[in-house]
């Protein structure tokens, strides 16, 4: 770690983050990275104080696509496992829950894999994730037909339900946090919306800072909820959502 100067200052914290496919990489490698840095965390004298992950738009949900020509995300995950033999000792806990070879794909799929992450993490997911909805409907922007709108709402409900079950409950207070804007968008950490798009009055920048702590959190960090889910009615209904 010190080869590149990381950890040269007291109180060093490593926040390992990514967006979309990058965030999925963090999801599957966060515990591996944390384990590699563990000696620096537990053996004094050490400047490393904490390791955590920022998962931006990696929370795929297992829902059948609307378009008949669309390949389900679950099928894509199955193909990856078959093609790359994508298994790891780090997924032992997940594999114990899904022991059948037919279910191995679940251990690389956001909805099913997130509960098995042992390290601290912050999960950000749009309730109308543009990437998955565009893939599942085969149109970049929904035409707002009744069928498309119903599908978007089913996706939103699945995201919220799985977030509550997979992120909020398993790890308990203080270990993780999350933010779910009601926007039709994908990724938030690679542009200005990281510090400008507010969900219930809180930007992702402020939410992460409050969860991660430290000098950057600001005086109001204690007032920022651990889990923020925007609750408004209708497609792309969030107050600060970009118009589509």
C-alpha positions as CSV (number, residue, x, y, z in Angstrom):
1,X,0.0,0.0,0.0
2,X,2.8,2.4,0.9
3,X,4.5,1.8,-2.5
4,X,2.3,4.6,-4.0
5,X,2.1,6.7,-0.9
6,X,-1.3,5.4,0.1
7,X,-1.5,5.3,3.9
8,X,1.4,7.8,4.4
9,X,-0.9,10.0,6.6
10,X,-2.5,9.0,9.9
11,X,-6.2,8.2,9.6
12,X,-6.1,7.1,5.9
13,X,-9.3,5.7,4.7
14,X,-9.7,3.8,1.4
15,X,-13.0,4.2,-0.4
16,X,-13.1,1.9,-3.4
17,X,-15.7,3.0,-5.9
18,X,-17.0,2.6,-9.4
19,X,-20.0,3.3,-11.7
20,X,-22.1,0.7,-13.6
21,X,-19.7,-2.1,-14.7
22,X,-17.0,-0.5,-12.5
23,X,-19.3,-0.7,-9.5
24,X,-20.0,-4.3,-10.2
25,X,-16.3,-4.8,-10.1
26,X,-16.2,-3.2,-6.7
27,X,-19.1,-5.3,-5.6
28,X,-17.3,-8.5,-6.4
29,X,-13.8,-7.4,-5.3
30,X,-14.4,-5.2,-2.3
31,X,-14.0,-7.9,0.3
32,X,-10.9,-9.2,-1.5
33,X,-9.3,-5.7,-1.4
34,X,-10.3,-5.2,2.2
35,X,-8.8,-8.6,3.1
36,X,-5.5,-7.7,1.3
37,X,-5.4,-4.5,3.4
38,X,-6.4,-6.1,6.6
39,X,-2.9,-6.4,8.1
40,X,-2.6,-2.6,7.7
41,X,-5.9,-2.1,9.5
42,X,-5.2,-4.3,12.5
43,X,-1.4,-4.2,13.0
44,X,-0.1,-1.0,14.6
45,X,1.6,1.3,13.9
46,X,-0.7,1.8,10.9
47,X,-2.2,4.9,9.3
48,X,-5.1,2.9,7.6
49,X,-8.3,3.4,9.5
50,X,-11.1,2.1,7.2
51,X,-11.9,0.4,3.9
52,X,-15.2,0.7,2.2
53,X,-17.0,0.6,-1.2
54,X,-19.1,3.0,-3.2
55,X,-21.5,1.1,-5.5
56,X,-23.0,3.4,-8.1
57,X,-25.6,1.9,-10.4
58,X,-24.6,-1.7,-10.0
59,X,-27.8,-3.0,-8.4
60,X,-29.4,-5.1,-11.2
61,X,-32.7,-6.6,-10.4
62,X,-34.0,-10.0,-11.7
63,X,-37.0,-9.0,-13.7
64,X,-38.2,-10.4,-17.1
65,X,-37.6,-7.8,-19.9
66,X,-40.6,-6.2,-21.6
67,X,-39.2,-6.5,-25.2
68,X,-39.3,-10.1,-26.5
69,X,-35.9,-9.5,-28.3
70,X,-34.1,-8.4,-25.1
71,X,-31.8,-10.9,-23.4
72,X,-32.7,-11.0,-19.7
73,X,-29.9,-9.8,-17.4
74,X,-30.1,-13.1,-15.5
75,X,-29.4,-14.9,-18.7
76,X,-26.4,-12.6,-19.4
77,X,-25.1,-13.4,-16.0
78,X,-25.5,-17.1,-16.6
79,X,-23.5,-16.8,-19.8
80,X,-20.7,-15.0,-18.1
81,X,-20.4,-17.7,-15.5
82,X,-20.3,-20.3,-18.2
83,X,-17.9,-18.5,-20.4
84,X,-15.4,-17.2,-17.7
85,X,-15.9,-19.8,-15.0
86,X,-16.7,-16.8,-12.8
87,X,-16.5,-18.3,-9.4
88,X,-14.3,-17.4,-6.4
89,X,-13.5,-18.5,-2.9
90,X,-14.6,-15.0,-1.9
91,X,-18.2,-16.0,-2.8
92,X,-18.3,-19.0,-0.5
93,X,-21.1,-17.6,1.6
94,X,-23.2,-16.9,-1.5
95,X,-22.4,-20.3,-2.9
96,X,-23.6,-21.9,0.3
97,X,-27.0,-20.2,-0.2
98,X,-27.1,-21.0,-3.9
99,X,-25.3,-24.4,-4.1
100,X,-26.8,-25.5,-7.4
101,X,-24.6,-24.9,-10.5
102,X,-27.7,-23.6,-12.2
103,X,-27.8,-20.7,-9.6
104,X,-24.1,-19.8,-9.7
105,X,-24.9,-16.7,-11.7
106,X,-26.7,-15.2,-8.7
107,X,-23.3,-14.7,-6.9
108,X,-22.3,-12.2,-9.6
109,X,-25.7,-10.5,-9.9
110,X,-26.3,-7.3,-7.8
111,X,-29.7,-8.1,-6.3
112,X,-28.5,-11.5,-5.0
113,X,-24.8,-10.8,-4.4
114,X,-25.1,-7.5,-2.3
115,X,-26.2,-9.2,0.9
116,X,-23.0,-11.2,1.0
117,X,-20.6,-8.2,1.0
118,X,-18.9,-8.1,4.4
119,X,-17.2,-4.8,4.0
120,X,-18.8,-1.4,4.6
121,X,-20.5,-0.1,1.5
122,X,-22.7,2.7,0.2
123,X,-25.2,1.7,-2.6
124,X,-26.6,4.2,-5.0
125,X,-29.3,3.1,-7.4
126,X,-31.8,5.0,-9.6
127,X,-35.3,3.7,-9.1
128,X,-35.8,4.0,-12.9
129,X,-32.3,2.9,-13.9
130,X,-31.8,4.0,-17.5
131,X,-29.4,1.2,-18.5
132,X,-31.5,-1.7,-17.4
133,X,-34.8,-0.2,-18.4
134,X,-33.4,0.7,-21.9
135,X,-32.0,-2.8,-22.3
136,X,-35.2,-4.4,-21.1
137,X,-37.6,-2.3,-23.2
138,X,-35.3,-1.9,-26.3
139,X,-35.9,1.9,-26.4
140,X,-33.5,4.5,-24.9
141,X,-36.4,6.6,-23.6
142,X,-39.8,5.1,-22.8
143,X,-42.6,6.2,-25.1
144,X,-44.7,6.4,-22.0
145,X,-47.3,3.9,-23.3
146,X,-49.4,2.4,-20.5
147,X,-47.5,-0.9,-21.0
148,X,-44.1,0.8,-20.7
149,X,-45.1,2.9,-17.7
150,X,-46.5,-0.2,-15.9
151,X,-43.2,-2.0,-16.6
152,X,-41.1,0.9,-15.3
153,X,-43.2,1.0,-12.1
154,X,-42.8,-2.8,-11.7
155,X,-39.0,-2.3,-12.0
156,X,-39.1,0.6,-9.5
157,X,-41.0,-1.5,-7.0
158,X,-38.6,-4.4,-7.4
159,X,-35.6,-2.1,-6.8
160,X,-37.1,-0.6,-3.7
161,X,-38.2,-4.0,-2.3
162,X,-34.8,-5.6,-2.9
163,X,-33.0,-2.6,-1.6
164,X,-35.0,-2.9,1.7
165,X,-34.3,-6.6,1.9
166,X,-30.7,-6.8,0.7
167,X,-29.2,-3.5,1.9
168,X,-31.1,-2.1,4.8
169,X,-31.7,-5.3,6.9
170,X,-28.7,-7.7,6.7
171,X,-25.8,-5.6,7.9
172,X,-27.4,-3.3,10.5
173,X,-26.8,0.4,11.5
174,X,-23.5,2.0,10.7
175,X,-22.1,-0.6,8.3
176,X,-23.7,0.5,5.1
177,X,-26.0,3.2,3.7
178,X,-27.9,3.9,0.5
179,X,-29.6,6.4,-1.7
180,X,-32.4,5.8,-4.3
181,X,-33.4,8.8,-6.4
182,X,-36.6,8.4,-8.4
183,X,-34.9,9.3,-11.6
184,X,-34.6,7.8,-15.1
185,X,-30.8,8.0,-15.1
186,X,-27.7,5.8,-14.8
187,X,-24.6,6.6,-12.7
188,X,-24.1,9.6,-10.5
189,X,-20.5,9.7,-9.5
190,X,-18.9,10.7,-12.8
191,X,-20.6,14.0,-13.4
192,X,-21.9,17.2,-11.8
193,X,-25.0,15.4,-10.5
194,X,-22.9,13.9,-7.8
195,X,-23.0,17.2,-6.0
196,X,-26.1,18.8,-7.5
197,X,-28.9,16.2,-7.8
198,X,-30.7,16.2,-4.5
199,X,-32.9,13.3,-3.2
200,X,-35.1,14.4,-0.4
201,X,-32.9,17.4,-0.1
202,X,-29.6,15.4,0.1
203,X,-27.0,15.0,-2.7
204,X,-25.1,11.8,-3.2
205,X,-21.9,13.8,-2.3
206,X,-23.4,14.8,1.1
207,X,-24.9,11.4,1.8
208,X,-21.6,9.6,1.1
209,X,-19.7,12.2,3.2
210,X,-22.1,11.8,6.1
211,X,-21.8,8.0,6.0
212,X,-18.0,7.9,5.5
213,X,-17.4,10.6,8.1
214,X,-14.4,12.7,8.6
215,X,-13.6,16.3,8.0
216,X,-15.5,16.4,4.7
217,X,-18.8,15.4,6.2
218,X,-19.7,18.9,7.4
219,X,-21.6,20.1,10.5
220,X,-25.0,18.6,9.3
221,X,-23.7,15.1,8.7
222,X,-25.6,13.7,11.7
223,X,-28.9,14.9,10.3
224,X,-28.4,12.9,7.0
225,X,-30.5,9.7,7.1
226,X,-28.6,6.5,6.6
227,X,-31.0,5.2,3.9
228,X,-32.7,7.7,1.6
229,X,-35.4,6.5,-0.8
230,X,-37.3,9.2,-2.8
231,X,-41.0,8.6,-2.5
232,X,-42.9,10.5,-5.3
233,X,-45.5,9.4,-7.8
234,X,-44.8,8.7,-11.4
235,X,-42.0,8.0,-13.9
236,X,-38.8,10.2,-13.4
237,X,-40.7,12.1,-10.7
238,X,-37.8,13.2,-8.5
239,X,-37.5,16.9,-7.9
240,X,-34.0,17.2,-9.4
241,X,-34.2,14.5,-12.0
242,X,-33.1,15.5,-15.5
243,X,-36.1,15.8,-17.9
244,X,-36.6,13.2,-20.5
